[in-house]
């Protein structure tokens, strides 16, 4: 019996026009579609692909058991998620063992801080698994500001808002160009770290980059604002120019 293939398909930053030709072809031709989502939510990846999915595609939502309910520092967080990813892997393997291909929808690029990575490492040695790269969300965000993110020899630093404040401050201070992701409820901590690193006045906040409801503003102009999940902060480099 022919074994099916799992495709981790990057959907890019949000605008469907920014999908690769290969991603578009795979999603439109899929018989089985899998995607991550929070319980009770449609899932951002599923929403992004809504107009591309075949009417007869079978959907396989994978619902996170936790998101922010358990602190990242709690060992239980990794234990619960590890069991979840293992179970998701079993579901996909059952389909591929039956000869079915599965397209896993991935926000942004699958290999850039994406959940699909945890399936990939569990599948790649036993199941044909292919990754379709995509434009990252941060690329969409800095492009939305209308200015290059790096010049000359600038070093680009990417930080997660979930890091502790001292780590954020230290790395922000050492960066030429800066991207901060996973902001959400960490926004106040991120603001303090940017101030302590003397980068606050140069920071931009981009929400829903490349999507119809995109907003772009200086972070200082959004003081006190609660940021949505799809928010990214960028600080542009000012390096060597000819």
C-alpha positions as CSV (number, residue, x, y, z in Angstrom):
1,X,0.0,0.0,0.0
2,X,1.2,3.5,-0.9
3,X,2.0,5.6,2.2
4,X,0.6,9.1,2.1
5,X,2.5,12.4,2.6
6,X,2.2,15.1,5.2
7,X,2.7,18.7,3.8
8,X,3.3,21.5,6.2
9,X,2.1,24.4,4.1
10,X,3.1,28.0,5.0
11,X,0.2,30.4,4.4
12,X,2.3,33.6,4.8
13,X,1.5,36.7,6.8
14,X,-2.2,36.8,6.0
15,X,-2.9,38.2,2.6
16,X,-3.8,35.2,0.3
17,X,-2.1,37.0,-2.6
18,X,1.2,36.4,-0.9
19,X,0.9,32.6,-0.9
20,X,3.4,30.7,-3.0
21,X,2.2,29.0,-6.1
22,X,2.9,25.6,-4.6
23,X,1.1,26.4,-1.3
24,X,-2.0,27.6,-3.3
25,X,-1.9,24.4,-5.4
26,X,-1.6,22.0,-2.4
27,X,-4.4,23.7,-0.4
28,X,-6.8,23.9,-3.4
29,X,-6.2,20.2,-4.2
30,X,-6.3,18.8,-0.6
31,X,-8.5,15.9,0.4
32,X,-7.5,16.2,4.1
33,X,-6.8,19.5,5.8
34,X,-5.4,19.7,9.3
35,X,-4.9,22.9,11.4
36,X,-4.3,24.1,14.9
37,X,-6.8,26.1,16.8
38,X,-7.8,27.2,20.3
39,X,-10.9,25.4,21.6
40,X,-14.0,27.3,20.5
41,X,-12.2,29.3,17.9
42,X,-12.1,28.7,14.1
43,X,-8.3,28.9,14.0
44,X,-6.3,31.6,12.3
45,X,-4.7,29.3,9.7
46,X,-8.1,27.8,8.8
47,X,-9.5,31.3,8.5
48,X,-6.7,32.4,6.2
49,X,-7.3,29.5,3.9
50,X,-11.1,29.7,3.9
51,X,-11.5,30.7,0.3
52,X,-9.1,28.1,-1.0
53,X,-10.4,24.9,0.5
54,X,-12.2,22.4,-1.7
55,X,-15.8,21.8,-0.7
56,X,-15.2,18.1,-0.2
57,X,-12.1,18.4,1.9
58,X,-12.2,16.6,5.2
59,X,-11.0,18.8,8.1
60,X,-9.0,17.7,11.1
61,X,-8.8,20.5,13.7
62,X,-6.2,20.0,16.3
63,X,-7.2,21.9,19.5
64,X,-4.6,23.1,21.9
65,X,-5.2,21.7,25.4
66,X,-3.6,24.8,26.9
67,X,-2.5,28.2,25.7
68,X,-1.9,30.7,28.5
69,X,-3.6,28.8,31.3
70,X,-0.3,27.3,32.6
71,X,2.8,29.4,32.9
72,X,5.6,28.5,30.4
73,X,7.9,28.0,33.3
74,X,5.7,25.2,34.8
75,X,7.0,21.7,33.8
76,X,3.3,20.7,33.3
77,X,3.1,23.1,30.3
78,X,5.6,21.0,28.3
79,X,4.2,17.7,29.5
80,X,0.7,18.6,28.4
81,X,1.8,20.0,25.0
82,X,4.1,17.0,24.4
83,X,1.2,14.6,24.9
84,X,-0.9,16.8,22.6
85,X,1.6,16.8,19.7
86,X,2.1,13.1,20.1
87,X,-1.6,12.5,19.8
88,X,-1.8,14.8,16.7
89,X,1.0,12.8,15.2
90,X,-0.9,9.6,15.7
91,X,-4.0,11.1,13.9
92,X,-1.9,12.1,10.9
93,X,-0.1,8.8,10.7
94,X,-3.4,7.0,10.7
95,X,-4.3,8.9,7.5
96,X,-0.9,8.5,5.8
97,X,-0.9,4.7,6.7
98,X,-4.2,4.5,4.8
99,X,-2.5,6.1,1.8
100,X,-4.0,9.6,2.3
101,X,-2.0,12.9,1.9
102,X,-2.6,15.5,4.5
103,X,-2.1,19.3,4.2
104,X,-1.3,21.0,7.5
105,X,-2.1,24.7,7.4
106,X,0.5,26.8,9.0
107,X,0.4,30.6,9.7
108,X,3.5,32.4,8.4
109,X,6.4,30.0,7.7
110,X,6.2,26.5,9.2
111,X,9.8,26.4,10.4
112,X,9.7,29.8,12.1
113,X,8.3,29.4,15.6
114,X,5.4,27.4,14.3
115,X,3.5,24.5,15.9
116,X,4.0,22.3,12.9
117,X,7.7,21.9,13.8
118,X,6.6,19.7,16.7
119,X,4.7,17.4,14.3
120,X,7.6,17.5,11.8
121,X,10.2,16.2,14.3
122,X,7.8,13.3,15.3
123,X,6.9,12.4,11.7
124,X,10.0,13.0,9.5
125,X,11.8,9.7,10.2
126,X,8.7,7.5,9.5
127,X,6.4,9.4,7.2
128,X,7.1,11.4,4.0
129,X,6.9,14.9,5.3
130,X,7.5,18.0,3.2
131,X,7.5,21.7,4.2
132,X,6.4,24.5,2.0
133,X,8.1,27.7,3.1
134,X,6.4,31.1,3.2
135,X,6.8,34.8,3.8
136,X,7.0,35.3,7.6
137,X,4.6,37.5,9.6
138,X,7.5,39.7,10.6
139,X,8.4,40.4,7.0
140,X,4.8,41.5,6.3
141,X,5.1,43.7,9.5
142,X,8.2,45.6,8.6
143,X,7.1,46.1,5.0
144,X,3.9,47.6,6.3
145,X,6.0,50.4,8.0
146,X,7.3,51.5,4.6
147,X,11.0,51.4,5.7
148,X,13.7,48.7,5.4
149,X,14.4,46.7,8.5
150,X,18.1,46.3,8.0
151,X,20.9,48.3,6.3
152,X,24.5,47.3,5.6
153,X,25.9,45.2,8.4
154,X,22.9,45.5,10.7
155,X,22.3,42.5,12.9
156,X,18.6,41.6,13.2
157,X,17.4,40.3,16.5
158,X,14.1,38.4,16.9
159,X,12.7,38.2,20.5
160,X,9.7,36.6,22.0
161,X,7.6,38.7,24.4
162,X,7.4,35.7,26.7
163,X,11.1,36.1,27.7
164,X,11.8,37.6,31.1
165,X,12.3,41.4,31.3
166,X,16.0,41.4,31.9
167,X,16.7,39.2,28.9
168,X,14.5,41.4,26.7
169,X,16.2,44.5,27.9
170,X,19.7,43.1,27.4
171,X,19.0,41.9,23.9
172,X,17.1,45.0,22.8
173,X,20.0,47.1,23.9
174,X,22.5,45.0,21.8
175,X,20.4,44.8,18.7
176,X,20.8,47.0,15.6
177,X,17.3,46.0,14.2
178,X,14.7,44.4,16.3
179,X,11.5,42.3,16.0
180,X,9.4,41.4,19.0
181,X,6.8,38.6,18.6
182,X,4.3,36.9,20.9
183,X,3.3,40.2,22.5
184,X,-0.3,39.9,23.6
185,X,-0.5,40.2,27.4
186,X,3.2,40.7,27.6
187,X,2.9,44.2,26.1
188,X,3.6,46.1,29.4
189,X,6.7,44.1,30.0
190,X,7.9,44.6,26.5
191,X,7.3,48.4,26.8
192,X,9.3,48.6,30.0
193,X,12.2,46.6,28.4
194,X,12.2,48.9,25.3
195,X,12.3,52.0,27.6
196,X,15.1,50.5,29.7
197,X,17.1,49.7,26.4
198,X,16.4,53.2,25.1
199,X,14.6,51.8,22.1
200,X,11.0,52.8,22.9
201,X,10.7,55.9,20.9
202,X,11.9,54.1,17.7
203,X,9.5,51.2,18.0
204,X,6.6,50.5,15.7
205,X,3.5,48.4,16.5
206,X,1.9,46.5,13.6
207,X,-1.3,44.6,14.1
208,X,-2.7,42.1,11.6
209,X,0.1,42.7,9.0
210,X,-1.0,42.4,5.4
211,X,-4.6,41.6,6.5
212,X,-7.6,43.9,5.7
213,X,-7.7,45.2,9.3
214,X,-3.9,46.0,9.4
215,X,-2.9,48.9,11.6
216,X,0.6,50.6,11.7
217,X,1.6,53.1,14.4
218,X,4.5,54.2,16.6
219,X,4.3,52.1,19.8
220,X,4.3,55.4,21.8
221,X,1.0,56.3,20.2
222,X,-0.6,53.1,21.4
223,X,0.1,53.6,25.1
224,X,-2.4,51.7,27.2
225,X,-3.7,49.8,24.3
226,X,-4.4,46.1,24.6
227,X,-2.7,44.4,21.6
228,X,-4.2,41.4,19.8
229,X,-2.4,38.1,19.3
230,X,-1.3,39.1,15.8
231,X,0.9,42.0,16.8
232,X,4.5,42.5,16.1
233,X,6.9,45.3,17.2
234,X,9.8,46.4,15.0
235,X,12.7,48.7,15.5
236,X,14.5,49.6,12.2
237,X,18.3,49.3,11.9
238,X,20.2,52.4,10.9
239,X,23.4,50.8,9.5
240,X,25.8,51.5,6.7
241,X,24.4,53.0,3.5
242,X,26.2,53.8,0.2
